[in-house]
Each structure stands twice: as C-alpha cells, then as structure tokens.
Amino acid sequence: MMDIGEQLRRKVEQQAKRMKQAEEERFSLLAQSVYLGTLAVLFVLPVVAGAYLGNWLDNQASGYSFRWTVSLILLGIATGALNVYLFVREHG
C-alpha cells in the first residue's frame, strides 16, 4: 500500500503537468492569433494600397473611369497572395 507522502507527491506532479500544459496551450493560441493576423495584413495591405492608388489615378483622368482601380486591385491581390505564400513557406 502507498503511503500518504507518495500519493501527495503524485497528485502534485499531475497538477504541475496540467498547469504546464495549460500554459503552453495558451501561448500557442496567442501565437496562432498573431500568425493569422500577420497573414491578414500581408494580404490586405497590397489590395487596399492598390485600390487607393488606382482610385487616385482614375480621378486624375478626365471622365469616368475605373480601369486603374480594377487593375491595381487585381495586382494587389496577386501581390498579397505572393506575400502570404512566401511568409508561410519561410515561417510555416
């Protein structure tokens, strides 16, 4: 039969393992949130920049035009996708 000291030691070890696991999971959730946020910024920033630049260029032209806006949004999507791909390949 186990003595009280051995039972107490095992309980304390179990609790320590649980606490360590909970701490690691919390950190990994935070790290994953930061990682996904970084991916979002890498993708969205070129798209928004392309939209603003395209809109400004279209406003400089006489008459109603949206050619630059659409073109630069598409270029922003391609650039954002490339950014995400390169980031995931390097850090993923």
N, C-alpha and C positions, 0 to 999 in steps of 0.2 A: 504494500500500500504506500502511496505517495504521502510525503509529509506536507504540512501546510506551506512551508517555505518553498518547496518545489512547485506547488500549484500556483502560488503567488508569482513566482518568477516567470512561469509560462504565460500567465494572464498578462503580466506587464509586457512581455515580449510581443504577444499578439496585439496589444493595444499600440505599441510603438510601431509595429509593422503597418497597422491600419492608418495611423497618423501620417506616416511617411508616404504611403500610397495616396492618401487624400491630398497631401501637399503636392506631390508630383502631378497628379491629375489636374489640379487647379492650375498649376503652372503651364501644363500642356494646353489647357483650354485657352488661357491668356495668349500663349504663343501662337496658337492656331488662329485666334482672332486677329492678332497683329499681322500674321502672314496673309490672311484673306483680305484685310484692309489694304495692305501693300499692293496686292494683286489688283484690287479695285482701282486704286489710284493710278497704277501703271497703265491700266486700260482706259480709264475715263478721261484722264488729263489730256492725252493727244486728241481725243474726239472733241472735247469741249474747246480746246485751243483751235482746232480746225474749223469748228462751227463759227467761233467768233471772228477768226481771220477771214474766213470765206464770206461771212456777212458784211464785214467791213469792206472787202474788195468789191462785192456786189453793189454796195451803196455808193462806191466811188464811180461806178459805171453809170452812164445815162440810161434811163428807162428801167423797167422792172426786169430783174434777172436773178436767178438763184443758182446759176451754173457753178460759180466758185464755192458757194456754201456746200452744195451736194458733193462736189469733187473733193473738197478738203475734209468733209466729214468721213467720206469713204477712205481717204488717205489716213485719217486719224484712227479709224477702225483697224486698218491694216497695221499701222504703226503700234497701236495698243496691243494687238494680238501678238505681234513680234516681241514686244517688251515682255508680255506675260510668259510667252514661250521661253525666252532666254532666261528670265528670272527663275522659272520653275526648273529648267534644266540645270541651272547653276546651284540653286539652293534646295531643290526638292529632292 
